[in-house]
């Protein structure tokens, strides 16, 4: 399955998401902010970046932009309660990024990840 890097500042949500993805067979490295996640992206190759948008240190959009510059093949999915922020054309979010709006069911997340990886 996929090697996923997860950036989510809510510890319970991060643990919940990582566990669901791992149960589905994915390898997940998770971080509490964009800066720590970006440091890992610079050292390791991932197939998917799954990131919240609103986070301390470095937000998810900045993380996605920088990660996509390092690895243009990296697939990106935003998980957010602020879909309008991700959809704003002025934020320069990667164009192919998917958006999953909170709240969502874990099955929806796993299904969307599997669709992205199959594409």
N, C-alpha and C positions, 0 to 999 in steps of 0.2 A: 504494500500500500504506500501511501505518501509520507514523506518526511516533512513535517509541518512545524513552523515557528509561530508561536502564539504570544501576542502582546495584549495584556488586559490588566488594568490597574486594580480591579476588584478581585481580591484574593479568592473569595468563595466562588465567584463566577469563573475565574481562571482555572481553579481546581476542577470544577464541574465540567467545563468544556474539555479540558485535557483528558479527563477520565472517560468521557463519552467517545472522544476520538480514538483513544487508545483501545477501548473495548471494540471499536470498529476495525481495529487492526493497523491504525496509523502510528507512526513514531512522532511524538510531540515534545518539543522543547518550549517551555513557557517562561515568560518574563513579566515583571510588574510594570514596565514602562518601555517606551519606544527606544530610549537610549541604550538600555541594556540589550534589548532585542537586536538593535542595529549592530552593536559590537559583535554579537554572535553571527549575524549574517555576513559580516566581513571575514569571518574565520571558517564558516561552514556553508555547504550548499544545501538549500532547502527547495522543495518543490512548490510549497504554498506558504504564504504569509497570511495569517489570520489575525487581524488587529482591530481593537477598539479604536475609535477616533479620538475621543476626549481622554487624554492621559497626561500626567505630569512629565516633566523633563523634555520629551519629544512626543508630539501627538502622532496619531496613526497615519495621517495624511503625509506628514513629513517623513515618517518611517517608510511608508510605501514608496514615496518618490525616491528616496535615497537607496532603498533596497532594489528597486527596479533599475536604477542606474548601474548598480553593481552586477545585477543578473537580470537581463531583459526577459529571460524565459520564466522567471518567478511568477507564479499565479498569485493574485492578491484578492482577499475578501475582507471587507470591512464589516464588523459587527457593531451596531450602534443604535442608540435611542434617538440619534439626531441625523436621520437620513438626509434631510435637506442640506446639512453641512457637506456631506459627501457628494451630493449631487450638484453643488454649486460649482459652475464652470471656472470661477475665479480661483479656486483652491489648487488647481493643477494636479488633482489626484490622477493616478494612472487610469487611462481611458477604459481598459479592459477589466478593471476591478469590479467585482460583484459586491453587492450590499445586502446584508441580512439585517433587517430591523428588529431591535429588541422590543418586546419580548418575543422569543421564538422557542419552539420545541426542539429539544436536542436531536430528535429524529430528522427535523428539517435541516439542521446544521450538517449532520452526517450525510444526508442525501445530497445536499448542495455541494459539499466537499467532493463526494464521489462523482457527481456530474462534472465538476470542474476538472478533476483529475482524468476523467475519461475523454474530455474534449481535446 
